[in-house]
Amino acid sequence: MLPDRPDFSHRASIVERMDEPCSRDELRACLRDIARTNRWTLAYRPVVAWLDALAPMLPTLNGPIRILDVGSGYGDGLRRVEQWTNQRGIDVELRGLDLNPDAIEIAKEAAPATSRIEWVTADVLTYVPAKPPQLVMSSLFAHHLSDAEIVQFLRWMEQHAQLGWFINDLSRAAVPYHFFRIASKIFNLHSFVQFDGPASILKAFVPADWKRLCAAAGLGEGDYALRAWKPARLCVERLRPLAEWRMRP
């Protein structure tokens, strides 16, 4: 049960229903409704804005830009990135990675025939890419992890993301929690989403969380930026100094 009077002073420990065993059909229905929610809440804007800021620098790199989406789920976020690169004629290699093989198959099904995204089933914390990605992104992934796993994930990105990384996740606050509890019922979203949406907000972050976790991963406050986006998004972005861009294959 979700609490009527939750404590927003710290991250909650709740198992989301989509993280428990379920059929592929059940997961598909859940992921579709999450994608619908992402569209309604303009959830792709933060990563697109980040890519827009990087766009002038991308032509300085040789060969295709390798972008990895961790915890890719339904794949709607990465397909939006593919659309962005197609519109700008940017040569890319896109890879979606998810621990759940059913999610990977569902993402493949949802992708158009023209898509060139590669889908991979793996645990990112033990994943060693054959070619290091230049950019790593994740959306609504970090809050599924424990604090210790988030620190591991940050260190993994620091090791493997050659140019930078972007975490697009939720902000922990009362208004979005209560609003989503009501809205998900009004719009008759999948039962998993009705539970997991508010649960995700309780498991999400405030700036102090990210400062503590980034420090534990060895990052100084000048190494990354925190940006709030409405509604209820708190993002962390990391970009290596421009001088390093031309030094990396």
C-alpha positions in Angstrom: 0.0 0.0 0.0 1.1 3.5 -0.7 1.2 5.8 2.3 -1.4 8.6 2.6 1.0 10.7 4.5 4.5 9.8 3.2 7.8 11.0 4.6 9.6 13.0 1.8 12.7 13.6 3.9 14.5 10.5 2.6 14.3 8.0 -0.3 11.7 5.3 0.4 12.4 1.6 0.0 9.5 0.2 -2.0 9.5 -2.6 -4.6 7.8 -1.5 -7.7 5.4 -3.9 -9.4 7.1 -3.7 -12.7 10.3 -4.9 -11.1 8.6 -8.1 -9.9 8.0 -11.2 -12.1 5.1 -10.8 -14.5 4.1 -11.9 -18.0 5.5 -10.1 -21.1 1.9 -9.0 -22.0 1.5 -7.4 -18.5 4.9 -5.7 -18.8 4.1 -4.5 -22.3 0.8 -2.9 -21.2 2.6 -1.2 -18.3 5.5 0.1 -20.4 3.1 1.5 -23.0 1.3 3.5 -20.3 4.6 4.8 -18.9 5.5 5.9 -22.5 2.1 7.7 -22.7 2.8 9.4 -19.4 6.2 10.4 -20.7 4.6 12.1 -23.7 2.0 13.8 -21.6 4.6 15.2 -19.2 7.1 16.2 -21.9 9.6 13.9 -20.3 11.9 13.8 -23.3 12.7 17.6 -23.1 15.6 17.4 -20.7 17.7 15.0 -22.7 16.8 16.7 -26.0 17.9 20.0 -24.5 21.1 18.5 -23.4 21.8 17.1 -26.9 20.9 20.4 -28.4 23.6 22.0 -26.3 26.1 19.4 -27.5 25.1 19.5 -31.2 27.6 22.2 -32.3 30.5 20.1 -30.8 29.5 16.7 -32.3 30.9 17.4 -35.8 34.4 17.6 -34.3 34.3 13.9 -33.6 35.4 11.3 -36.0 32.9 8.6 -37.0 29.5 7.9 -35.6 28.6 9.1 -32.1 27.9 6.1 -29.8 25.0 6.8 -27.5 24.0 4.2 -24.8 20.6 4.4 -23.1 20.7 2.5 -19.8 17.5 1.0 -18.5 15.9 1.6 -21.9 12.5 0.0 -21.0 10.0 0.5 -23.8 12.6 2.4 -25.8 10.6 5.5 -26.4 13.3 7.8 -25.0 15.9 6.3 -27.3 13.6 6.4 -30.3 13.1 10.1 -29.5 16.9 10.5 -29.6 17.0 8.7 -32.9 14.5 11.1 -34.3 16.6 14.0 -33.1 19.7 12.7 -34.8 17.8 11.9 -38.0 16.5 15.5 -38.2 20.0 16.8 -37.9 21.8 14.3 -40.1 24.1 13.2 -37.2 25.8 9.9 -37.7 25.1 7.7 -34.6 25.2 4.2 -33.2 22.4 3.9 -30.7 22.2 1.1 -28.2 19.4 0.4 -25.6 20.4 -1.7 -22.6 18.0 -3.3 -20.1 18.3 -6.0 -17.5 14.9 -7.5 -18.4 14.9 -9.5 -21.6 11.2 -9.1 -22.0 11.6 -5.3 -22.0 14.2 -5.6 -24.7 11.9 -7.7 -26.9 9.0 -5.3 -26.3 11.3 -2.3 -27.3 12.2 -4.2 -30.5 8.5 -4.7 -31.3 7.8 -1.1 -30.8 10.6 0.2 -33.0 9.8 1.1 -36.6 11.3 -1.1 -39.3 13.6 1.8 -40.3 15.1 2.1 -36.8 18.8 1.3 -36.4 18.8 1.0 -32.7 20.6 -2.1 -31.2 18.9 -3.6 -28.2 21.0 -5.4 -25.6 20.0 -7.4 -22.5 22.6 -6.9 -19.7 23.2 -5.6 -16.2 24.9 -2.3 -16.7 27.0 -2.7 -13.5 28.8 -5.7 -15.0 28.4 -4.7 -18.7 31.7 -4.1 -20.6 30.9 -2.5 -24.0 33.0 -3.6 -27.0 33.3 0.1 -28.0 33.0 2.6 -25.2 30.0 4.9 -25.7 30.7 8.6 -26.0 27.5 9.5 -24.4 25.4 7.6 -21.8 21.9 8.5 -20.9 19.2 7.0 -18.6 15.6 8.0 -17.9 13.6 6.8 -14.9 16.3 4.3 -14.1 18.3 5.6 -11.2 15.4 5.6 -8.7 15.1 1.8 -9.2 18.6 1.5 -7.6 19.8 1.5 -4.0 22.2 4.3 -3.0 25.1 2.0 -3.2 24.1 0.8 -6.7 23.7 4.5 -7.8 27.3 5.1 -6.7 28.4 2.1 -8.7 26.4 3.4 -11.7 28.0 6.8 -11.5 31.5 5.2 -11.4 30.6 3.0 -14.3 29.6 6.0 -16.4 32.8 7.8 -15.4 34.8 4.8 -16.5 33.0 4.2 -19.8 31.3 7.4 -21.0 34.0 9.1 -23.0 32.4 12.5 -23.3 29.6 12.7 -20.8 26.4 11.3 -19.3 22.9 12.4 -18.5 20.5 11.1 -15.8 16.8 12.1 -16.3 14.9 11.1 -13.2 12.2 12.3 -10.8 12.1 14.8 -8.0 10.8 13.7 -4.7 8.0 16.1 -3.5 4.5 16.0 -2.2 2.7 17.8 -5.1 3.7 15.3 -7.8 3.1 12.4 -5.5 -0.5 13.3 -4.7 -1.2 14.6 -8.2 0.0 11.4 -9.9 -2.0 9.2 -7.5 -5.2 11.0 -8.6 -4.3 11.5 -12.3 -3.3 7.9 -12.9 -6.7 6.7 -11.7 -8.6 9.4 -13.7 -6.8 8.3 -16.9 -7.2 4.6 -16.0 -3.5 3.9 -16.4 -2.3 0.3 -15.9 -2.5 -0.9 -12.4 1.3 -1.2 -12.2 1.6 2.4 -13.2 -1.0 3.6 -10.7 1.2 2.1 -7.9 4.7 2.5 -9.4 4.3 6.1 -10.4 3.8 7.5 -6.9 6.2 4.9 -5.5 8.8 6.1 -7.9 8.4 9.6 -6.6 8.9 8.4 -3.1 12.1 6.6 -4.2 13.3 9.7 -6.2 15.7 12.5 -5.3 16.2 16.0 -4.0 19.4 17.9 -4.9 21.1 17.0 -1.6 20.7 13.3 -2.5 22.6 13.8 -5.8 25.3 15.9 -4.2 25.9 13.1 -1.6 25.8 10.3 -4.1 28.1 12.1 -6.6 30.6 12.9 -3.8 30.6 9.2 -2.9 31.4 8.4 -6.5 34.4 10.7 -6.4 32.8 13.6 -8.3 33.3 17.2 -7.2 30.4 19.7 -7.4 32.1 21.4 -10.3 32.1 18.1 -12.3 28.3 17.9 -12.9 25.2 20.1 -13.0 21.8 19.6 -11.4 18.8 20.9 -13.3 15.1 20.8 -12.3 12.5 20.4 -15.1 8.8 20.7 -14.7 6.9 18.6 -14.0 8.8 16.8 -11.3 12.1 16.0 -13.0 15.5 16.4 -11.5 18.4 15.7 -13.9 22.1 15.3 -13.4 24.4 16.0 -16.3 28.1 15.5 -16.8 30.3 16.8 -19.6 34.0 16.4 -19.8 36.1 19.4 -20.7 36.0 20.3 -24.4 39.7 19.8 -24.7 39.3 16.1 -24.0 36.8 15.6 -26.9 39.4 15.7 -29.6 41.7 13.4 -27.7 39.3 10.4 -27.6 38.8 8.0 -30.5 
